[in-house]
Amino acid sequence: MILRTDVYSAVDSERDYQDTLIRNGIPTELTQGAILTPMEQLAVIRRIVRDMENHWYSVSGPVSMDYMRKIAAVAVRTMEQFGAPYRELVS
């Protein structure tokens, strides 16, 4: 199993990559317009999920975890822009 800190590092590397694309004006679904709304960013996540499903249907074997890293990074980006509420623990 991979440590949570390593998972967070992988997501951070994807966020750094996304920020580089945005800073350099490289066209992607994340760089179009100003700040995407949470629903627009959800649409980006759905697009990545569709890409992952298409890859899964067309290739035998496991699907690359690159897709999960991208999904997590888009979710993190959304929370960076609109807030990151903590989960309230139920006792």
C-alpha positions, 0 to 999 in steps of 0.5 A: 500500500502507498502512504497517504503522504505519497498520494498527496505528493502525487496530487501536488505534482499534478496541481503544479502541472495544472498551474504551469499550463494555466500560467503558460496559457496552454489551452486545456479545459482548465485554462479556458476562461477565468476561474471555472465554477464548481459545476464546470470543474465537475464537468472536467472531472466527468470528462476525465472519468469518460477518458478513463472508461474509454481507456479501460474499454479499449485496453486490456489490463489495469487502467493508469492511475494517472486518471485518478491523480488528475481527478483528485487534483481538479477536486483540490483546485476547486476547493482551493478556489471555493473553500475546503470545509472539514468533515465533521466527525461523528462521535 
